[in-house]
Each structure stands twice: as C-alpha cells, then as structure tokens.
Amino acid sequence: MTPLALEMSRRHDGKRVLIATGEIDLSNITAFSRALDDATAVGPLIVDLRAVGYLDSGAINALFAHAGQLSLIINPVLEPVLAFSGLTSLIHVEQ
C-alpha cells in the first residue's frame, strides 16, 4: 500500500487544486473526504489524481458527494473504474 498525501495548490490561472498522491482506500478515506469538504466549502475545485494508482468505492463516493463542484485530472489507470461508476458522466475529466 502507498500512503496517501494531499496537498492544496493553485494553478497559474488561479484555480485551486487538491493534489492526491498514493492510494485512496478505507485507511485514509476520512482524510480524503475532509480535504474535499474543506476545499469545496469555498468554491469549485480541481482534484488531481494523476499520482493515484488505486481508489476504492469510498473514494468514488466522496467524489460523487462533491460532483457539482469538481473537475478531475486522472491517472489513465483509473478511467475504467470512474467510467463504470458513472462519475465521468457527471464530472469533467482530463487525463
């Protein structure tokens, strides 16, 4: 298992980005959900999952809970599970 690291940043255009690195699973879903809650409380957010190699259903549920305020940048390995879940039809996704 790769530990989860979360970092808030801003892009050159000023948009806020939550950068996740590692795996998102039961052991760290509380931290991931809290970071999403805190960040989306102040407006739209980009979630960068390019350095995430695995996420479980808890992570998908957390993303669904904030679907109206998120866009995603993903690791291509995550695309099938996000598409199957229906999340990619609700959230703008870049690879």
C-alpha positions, 0 to 999 in steps of 0.5 A: 500500500502507498500512503496517501498525501494531499496537498492544496495548490493553485494553478497559474490561472488561479484555480485551486487544486487538491493534489492526491498522491498514493492510494485512496482506500478505507485507511485514509478515506476520512482524510480524503473526504475532509480535504474535499469538504474543506476545499469545496466549502469555498468554491469549485475545485480541481482534484488531481489524481494523476499520482493515484494508482488505486481508489476504492468505492469510498473514494468514488463516493466522496467524489460523487458527494462533491460532483457539482463542484469538481473537475478531475485530472486522472491517472489513465489507470483509473478511467475504467473504474470512474467510467463504470461508476458513472462519475465521468458522466457527471464530472469533467475529466482530463487525463 
